[in-house]
Amino acid sequence: MQTSQIPPRYLRTDEAARFLGLSPRTLEKHRTYGTGPTYRKLGGRVVYALADLQQWADLGIVCSTSDPNCGTIRPAAA
């Protein structure tokens, strides 16, 4: 197997935001307010594990439009 076929294990903020369909600024705000996905700091760089991004996105799974308590991800605001 070639290494170019192995997906990255960690994504920088721009890549993670693209993966989630968010702007990088929104993801930064989530990080600041503690409402976003788990992240790591490696050598001063912020990186996100793919599994953590998926787990956070799964919090927004919606069961029904009539169930307000099902699948809620709060906006990136204090």
Protein Blocks (a to p, Z undefined) as FASTA:
>chain_A
ZZklpccfbdcfklmmmmnopafklmmmmmmnopaccdddeehiacddfklmmmmmmmmp
cfbfklmkgopaddddZZ
